[in-house]
Amino acid sequence: MNIVWHYLDKRAATIDVIKDYNSMKHIIDNTDDDIAILHDGILSPSAPVNDGMPSVHNPKANENRIAYSIDKIDVLKERLRQAIEYMNWFQPAWDELTDDEQFVLYEFYMVEDQRRTDAVHTICDYFKIERSSAYNKKNRALDRLTLLLYGK
């Protein structure tokens, strides 16, 4: 094992991985549509707008627009590749967790715009436990996911 692994804060990295899940899912779900929109823009050249105002004619305007769209498509495809790589790494580890572990980690880290205290109250109500037990459940689930993602 590489010495670097001893200095990596695997627990903090796992929290960041969990927080990135919704973004990665969004990228996978929407990138094809975004690329299609850009591709349609490449195929349909824009016509000059005659609004009566004088304007500077740029003979390379369509060429610039096409080059920009191609660059943007390349960025979207790379982002999609990274999101798929993330899912191929994260999802099997996530699926190994029990439903209760997934619920606890979801409430703590995946629910957008939720405060920690709200997550703790939700978990306490769901399991009928005290706050300290909710934190213990979260810590055990987080430790298990960290082990599944990074090993010892």
Secondary structure, DSSP 8 states (H G I E B T S, - for coil): --GGGGTS-HHHHHHHHHHHHHHHHHHHHHHHHHHHHHHHHHHS-------SS-----TTHHHHHHHHHHHHHHHHHHHHHHHHHHHHHHHHHHHHS-HHHHHHHIIIIISTT--HHHHHHHHHHHHT--HHHHHHHHHHHHHHHHHHHH--
